[in-house]
Amino acid sequence: MQPIATTINAVATRTGKVVIPAELQADVDQFHYAPARRAGDFVYLSGIVAANGDTEPMDDEGFRRELRRVFTMIEQLLGACEARMEDIVELQMFHVFGSGRLAFGKAEQLAAIAAVRDEFFAAPYPAAVELAVAELNPDGGLVEIKATAFAPLKLLD
């Protein structure tokens, strides 16, 4: 897997910082949100969407590539906030099940996500919730993943 090369801008805040990858800057300007925000010892990541911008249904391998892109972006945002994947304490995933943009159903979608998630997380795993939603932004959104990490700036005793 090739890493996603991206420039990440950091904006200092009173409680920490906000980080914005260059490829999300237009979204941030339009929708006014922080892709990732460190507040003290916590890092909050807004949802990152795995999408199929093509109207043809995406196959399993294409979906897995798109999920890897999302988890790699999460990893990069955490790194820009002095945190790591193992610092994630909770994942929230919002699924569009039955989308015509995937060539398979709910069970296969969940299995693909579990398999790719295992590439990025080892036990003990973060707490997680998976919810069904009617649709996501942008068009063709298949699953949105957001995360919360606890990454103390000073090591705990």
C-alpha positions, 0 to 999 in steps of 0.5 A: 500500500502506498502512503497518501502524500498530503500537506497538513496545516496546523492552526494553534488554538487556546486548548491545542490545535486544529489540523487540516489536510490540504485535500480537505481545505475546500470542504473546511472553507465551505462547511466550517469544521475541523477535520482533527482537533487536539483539546488537551489530551484528547484528539477528536477527528471528524468523519472521513468518508469512503466514497465511490464517485463513479456510478458503477458499483465498486467491487470488494477490492476497490472498497477495501482500497477506499477504506485503506485511504480513510484509515491512512488519513486518520493515521496522518491526522493523528500523527499531526496531533501527536497521537497514534492509531493505538491511542484511539479509544472510540470509532464511530462508523456510519454506513449506507447499506444497500447502496447501488454504488457497491456490488455487494450487500451489508454482510460483505460490507461489514466483513470488508471493513472488519478486515481492513480495520484489522490492518490498522488496529491490534488488540485491545481494540477501540470501542466502536459503534456502527450505525446505518444512515440513509446517505452521506456527503459527498454523493456516493458516500458509503461509510463515514468513520470518525474517531476519538483518541486519548493521547496525553501530552505528558506520559501518565505515571 
